[in-house]
């Protein structure tokens, strides 16, 4: 997690300040209204205004001054800073006019806090100093704590801690436990900003315990929210999101808006690599805060939005927003925050291709370090080092790398990852390549441990992005060395796909949201066909339900032991191959390379430019889809001819240099990037031979071991609705698999399908498939009561051994950083299924039935899935075209 954080609420220490015991019931009522402001601000505001009216009629000036201040406290909790300031200035004038020095002091102390929140830091400092001159006894300690809070909001953390230390001693001496709790929240935030996580947790938990015991619901929720923020700092994003959601529920129940909670959510999502979600959260906070006075919160929201835009690949927006934030911070006299905003703007310039400002990096890195912004300083040193190396200035580069590498001892995992990257570059600069690789391994080990502590696949994938730069540098170094075993080892270490999906915990919230989502899907489909005007509303409802399912999944903690997964060793892979040959593809410096491994040894071969290969992959994918959609006759023949030509060209680029190593053996392919979407069986050198495709050699080895001892349950055969050939397929397959559990018609529900798939030796699902490129985990198979999603598959207690998905685009996937593959087929493999046969193209009806029967007859005889696929498609004549040729889009994933 980065060091640029802000708390949802730094508690204003003087908000419940009392100078002397009240002497009338009106003053007691005013005091009570102020005390209720923190827990029930709307009610407190009504009570305070009622006291104002009564005190005005009674001529009780002190009660009126107190009621005005209590109204200000409530207005502040309701995010109305202008009203709060107006109440307080009236209270100050009234108290001064009638010689009520202590009441004037407490009003000024609260006014100081409101001014700081409004962005007028220096004015706030002046008011706090005036208040201190008017107060006495314990109230002086409150003034001291308030001045410390102002220093905290300005980013002067050393001064803040010193002030809190002195105030805390006074509060405890006078037995002011409520003040102690508020101070501990603020001090906990300061400790966290400084990277002192244990001290922060101690303070925040002590405050939360006191608030809970004393019925301070709102304050307790805010303290718990801050504990969530602390969890996010430590890399525990699921816990952070759970606590944020719990606190948000309290805020909603009390009728309060907390836009700043969105900023903390933004930071957690950024740490998890979910940049688009983080940007949406920050943008929503900016929009909410712009509806009110643009104070300190608004400036911090702009900064968060800029950082999220930068992470989301929007450098122009990031720079514009960061410049706005910097201007706000400078107006507010908040130099430390302005420095961070200036750095984000500079980062955006560099990301957009500009080098005009790189000369400022060195000074900015030093300034950020001096101001205590550890994470921003680390990034600035890394960026300055990169710019210096690009300019051939090795000495300054070494200085910056040394400064960045010092964070290897940071308690924050994300900083340690980046620091190990700096250390690797530093070692590489002095020619120590082996030592540099060890540093990269250390950084990836930190990342692996962090990923293992996450339950949701999306989080594990997102966090994996933070190691992309380390993995790419490691690959480059070992490719240059020309050692094939080292390249294979590093390719496996770099692939995020080596992570196993942890088993899910039961979550009633997810179950209910999934049920509503299925119902909404059916209703939307009916409304679309009926064209009755309901569709826009139902699309919004579906989006809301998808967001609820996704949010619940992100909150999920793992149920395993939390240990990181070990990448497969080269020896393990080679011994498991038997007579097969493994081809693992890697990219380095814009070129594609292949590591070819078998029982006899390992070889490294250069293949050519990645851009040329990716261009041909696009042509091949288009040709496969065209064949699937073309009818018989001339159109089908032309489509088949185009497919054949494209397959020949891609085969020459990728497999041509490997002919002498492949022979006629079965092949295991570990693709990279766009090559994950290739139907490898259509390439002429591989046509007719068993081909298994896996996201990594580690994943293949895991699937191979799962396939060696498959579940022994009866076959599961499922026919979805609206697909004429589906029921016919299942009827034919019942004869192939005696005793199979078959689901057809209204019986083929999601719940029944999940039960049927659990522990099945072989499963076949014939249904309409939908691939969601925007969120692959909502890719689905259409069943009787709605879509079966990846979220449903994750509920399987025991995955099926082999799965055949006779559905359009069931093998489609999104490939993220680290070659993580997200989609239906990939999810089944991650859950522990041995092999999945699915198509990357549309699946034709009719001719596919006979092909499916041939495939399952081979599986029933004990033939391995990849061999069964090759055997069943051998009779398909690609050159003849027609729908049957589209069966070439089927691929065997996993063990094969």
Beta strands, then each sheet from edge to edge (+ up, - down):
strand 1: 581-588
strand 2: 591-598
strand 3: 601-609
strand 4: 667-670
strand 5: 691-693
strand 6: 716-719
strand 7: 741-743
strand 8: 762-766
strand 9: 769-770
strand 10: 780-783
strand 11: 786-789
strand 12: 802-806
strand 13: 814-816
strand 14: 820-822
strand 15: 835-839
strand 16: 890-894
sheet 1: 3+ 2- 1+ 4+ 5+ 16+ 15- 12- 8- 6- 7-
sheet 2: 9+ 10- 11+
sheet 3: 13+ 14-
end
